[in-house]
């Protein structure tokens, strides 16, 4: 299973929110590059980089942080937050992201996103399924929709987009464990899906459990910053020594 550490950015700084609430913001490091280099130094190869300013305003904002990390590490970066237009997509790729993480626009403007999948190829995108009670939420988790997560995944699987990261927003930032049953249900319905779990991971026991149920990857954020999971533990797991 692929370990993907997360860095969330507000005003160029590494932060974490609780359940997506910008009022519950905690700054962990004012220099995200330092954090990224620590991940790289431990042998981790991926990075989930989230532009929270972009997610809030609806346009990519922290692309310079992306550019700096991409230019000074070899991490394979997926970048999300505020990608609403083709210009945003180009900024993200030109700034060094290997993959663009797409959530709200895939819900709000299916035709536009389908065009990007054709133009850039589905391998350039990671579909973000943010979920509350098995229904998709959008716009930084503020807006609920009636769309079942399974219907959402099915729609884009038919368009050859088979990499999805799924966040149960009720779990995110609480360090109370991930939504195991939700992921089991998704895997049962879509056995060929490359499913990345996100939200609630609090310990290596959680990571091991997600691997055992068949998740292809896991995004780990707050558990690292709060000292619940050490970077060396993630490195050992990546090297086959859980």
C-alpha positions in Angstrom: 0.0 0.0 0.0 1.2 3.5 -0.9 1.9 5.9 1.9 1.1 9.5 1.0 1.9 12.2 3.5 -0.2 15.4 3.3 0.8 19.0 3.5 -2.1 21.5 3.7 -1.3 25.1 2.9 -2.8 28.4 4.0 -0.9 31.6 3.2 2.2 29.6 2.3 2.3 27.8 5.7 1.8 24.2 6.6 -1.4 23.9 8.6 -4.1 21.4 9.5 -7.8 22.0 9.9 -10.4 20.0 11.9 -13.3 18.7 9.8 -12.4 21.3 7.2 -13.2 24.2 9.6 -10.9 27.2 8.8 -11.6 28.6 12.2 -10.0 25.4 13.7 -6.6 26.0 12.0 -3.3 25.0 13.5 0.0 26.1 12.0 2.7 23.3 12.2 5.5 24.8 10.1 5.9 28.1 8.3 8.2 26.5 5.8 6.4 23.6 3.9 9.6 22.8 2.0 11.3 21.7 5.3 8.4 19.3 5.9 8.5 18.0 2.3 12.3 17.4 2.6 11.8 15.5 5.8 9.4 13.2 4.1 11.8 12.7 1.2 14.7 12.1 3.5 12.8 9.3 5.1 12.4 7.6 1.8 8.8 8.5 1.1 8.1 9.2 -2.6 4.6 10.8 -2.7 3.1 14.0 -1.4 -0.5 15.1 -1.2 -0.4 18.9 -1.4 -3.6 20.9 -0.7 -4.1 24.6 -1.4 -6.7 25.5 1.3 -6.7 29.1 0.2 -7.5 27.9 -3.3 -10.3 25.6 -2.1 -11.8 28.5 -0.2 -11.6 31.1 -3.0 -12.1 28.9 -6.0 -8.8 29.5 -7.8 -5.3 28.1 -7.3 -3.4 30.4 -4.9 -0.4 28.6 -3.4 1.2 27.4 -6.7 4.6 28.9 -5.6 4.8 26.5 -2.7 4.1 23.7 -5.2 6.8 25.1 -7.5 9.3 25.3 -4.7 8.7 21.7 -3.4 8.7 20.2 -6.9 11.9 22.1 -7.8 13.8 21.1 -4.7 12.6 17.5 -4.0 11.9 14.5 -6.2 8.6 13.8 -4.6 5.7 12.8 -6.9 3.2 15.5 -6.0 -0.6 15.5 -6.4 -2.0 19.0 -5.9 -5.5 20.0 -5.2 -7.6 23.0 -4.0 -9.2 25.6 -6.2 -8.7 23.9 -9.6 -11.8 25.2 -11.5 -10.5 26.2 -14.9 -8.2 25.0 -17.6 -5.8 27.8 -16.6 -5.7 26.4 -13.1 -4.9 22.9 -14.5 -2.0 24.4 -16.5 -0.7 26.3 -13.6 -0.6 23.1 -11.5 1.1 21.1 -14.1 3.5 23.8 -15.1 4.4 24.3 -11.4 5.6 20.7 -11.1 2.6 18.6 -10.0 2.5 15.1 -11.5 -1.2 14.8 -10.8 -4.1 17.2 -10.2 -6.6 16.3 -7.5 -10.1 17.2 -8.6 -13.2 17.3 -6.4 -15.9 20.0 -6.6 -15.5 20.7 -10.4 -16.1 17.0 -11.1 -19.5 17.4 -9.4 -20.4 20.9 -10.6 -19.2 20.7 -14.2 -19.0 17.2 -15.4 -18.6 18.3 -19.1 -15.7 20.5 -18.3 -13.9 17.9 -16.3 -14.6 15.2 -18.9 -12.9 17.4 -21.5 -9.8 17.6 -19.3 -9.7 13.8 -19.0 -9.6 13.6 -22.8 -7.1 16.5 -23.2 -4.6 15.5 -20.5 -5.4 11.8 -20.0 -7.1 10.2 -17.0 -3.7 9.3 -15.5 -3.0 13.0 -14.8 -5.9 13.2 -12.4 -6.9 11.9 -8.9 -10.6 12.1 -8.2 -11.5 13.4 -4.8 -14.6 11.9 -3.3 -15.4 13.9 -0.1 -18.2 12.1 1.7 -20.7 12.7 4.5 -23.1 9.8 5.2 -22.0 8.2 1.9 -23.1 11.4 -0.1 -20.7 13.7 -1.9 -19.9 17.1 -0.4 -18.3 20.0 -2.3 -16.8 23.4 -1.9 -14.5 22.7 1.0 -17.1 20.3 2.6 -19.5 23.2 3.1 -22.2 22.1 0.6 -23.9 18.7 0.8 -25.2 17.0 -2.3 -27.7 14.1 -2.8 -25.1 12.2 -5.0 -24.2 8.8 -3.6 -20.4 8.2 -3.5 -20.9 4.9 -5.5 -22.7 6.7 -8.3 -20.0 9.4 -8.4 -17.2 6.8 -8.6 -19.1 4.7 -11.2 -19.6 7.8 -13.5 -15.9 8.5 -13.7 -14.8 4.8 -13.8 -16.7 4.7 -17.0 -14.5 7.5 -18.2 -11.3 5.5 -17.3 -10.5 7.5 -14.2 -9.7 4.7 -11.7 -7.7 6.5 -9.0 -9.8 7.9 -6.2 -9.1 9.3 -2.8 -12.1 9.2 -0.5 -12.4 11.4 2.6 -15.1 10.9 5.2 -15.4 14.5 6.3 -16.9 13.5 9.6 -13.6 11.8 10.5 -11.1 14.2 9.1 -8.8 15.8 11.7 -10.3 14.0 14.7 -7.7 11.2 15.0 -10.5 8.8 15.8 -9.8 6.2 13.1 -10.8 6.0 9.4 -14.2 4.9 7.9 -13.3 1.2 7.4 -16.8 0.1 6.5 -17.1 2.8 3.9 -13.9 1.7 2.2 -14.9 -1.9 2.4 -18.2 -1.1 0.6 -16.4 0.9 -2.1 -13.8 -1.9 -2.7 -16.6 -4.5 -2.8 -18.4 -2.6 -5.5 -15.3 -1.5 -7.4 -12.6 -4.2 -7.0 -10.4 -2.8 -9.7 -10.4 0.8 -8.3 -7.2 2.3 -7.0 -8.7 3.5 -3.7 -6.7 5.9 -1.4 -8.1 6.3 2.1 -8.1 9.7 3.7 -9.3 11.1 7.0 -9.2 9.9 10.5 -6.0 7.9 10.4 -4.5 8.1 13.9 -2.1 5.2 14.3 -0.1 2.5 12.4 -2.8 0.1 13.4 -5.2 2.2 11.2 -2.7 2.0 8.4 -2.3 -1.7 8.7 -6.1 -2.2 8.8 -6.6 -0.1 5.6 -4.0 -2.2 3.9 -5.6 -5.4 5.0 -9.1 -4.5 3.6 -7.5 -3.7 0.2 -6.9 0.0 0.1 -4.2 0.9 -2.5 -3.0 3.9 -0.6 -3.5 6.1 2.5 -3.1 9.8 3.0 -1.6 10.6 6.4 -1.7 14.1 7.8 -2.5 15.2 11.3 -1.3 12.0 12.8 2.2 12.8 11.7 2.1 16.4 12.9 0.6 15.4 16.3 3.2 12.7 16.8 0.8 9.8 16.7 2.7 8.3 13.7 6.4 8.9 13.2 7.9 9.4 9.8 10.3 6.6 10.4 7.3 4.2 11.0 5.8 5.2 7.7 9.2 4.7 6.1 9.5 1.3 7.5 6.0 0.4 6.3 6.9 1.6 2.8 10.0 -0.6 2.9 8.0 -3.7 3.8 8.8 -3.6 7.5 5.5 -2.7 9.3 
